[in-house]
């Protein structure tokens, strides 16, 4: 992990000639260490393998719906930015513990996601988003109505979901120093109970910890109620950037996120969200875990 190097300037102090009096040192006293800073430095010398799991459950109903993915991601430097290339190597879906075969899994493992990012990690856009529809056409059985999936994998819909997911996980975190207790905000959505649940997520910096992938910065996650007249400028800006959506009332969530300090390493992220809709409480839990960061030749 590459860390910023520090340099120190040594100041030479001349002694008084005739008098042997003490001369105050001109070397400044060392102050408190600077607050840790997150810079977007993707590992172009490594391939990141992550496991992702999500589950949806409803109060009073047995069992859950579960999805598991394994993704392999690499970053390639481009002029003034980066190209993220990600493929899904495994996709599984189950309902009440029983595996379910879906065309979604087949599509995810067939097409490669490509995203352009600015040098500071800002999301710019997908490359060839129509590749998902081509993958769907390749795996869909003849005569089967796949119009719902065509809408799901349509380029505009896929672009919007990919941008939203990136911003939810990493937007506003890079290119700044973080003091303990500092916060940032972002609006997220998740489909639950046949509707779109919209929530305001707060990310608060807790400190640094040592992990098997090196030093990481720890952020606690929680959902906030709709802001009042005394809302902070940061909250209002996050809502404005999202188009000032109406937040779903009563949403609660908690979790944490660990990000590598020296370079972009998504060590771990977990979020559990609860929403009461029409008298029923829905729970959505999502977890991601970095399994390995290997050199490209090791991955092959």
Secondary structure, DSSP 4 states (H G I P E B T S, - for coil): --------PPPP-PPPSS--------SPPP-PPPPEEE---B-TT-EEEEEEEEEEEETTS-S-EEEEEEEEEEEEEETTEEEEEEEEEEEEEEETTEE---HHHHHHTTS-EEEEEETTS-EEEES-TTHHHHHHHHHSPTT---HHHHHHT-HHHHHHHHHHHHHHHHTTTSSEEE-TT-EEEEEEEEEETTEEEEEEEEEEEEEEEEETTEEEEEEEEEEEPPP-TT--HHHHHHHHHTT-PPPPTT-EEEEEEEEESSSB-EEEEEEEEEEEETTEEEEEEEEEEEEEEE-HHHH-
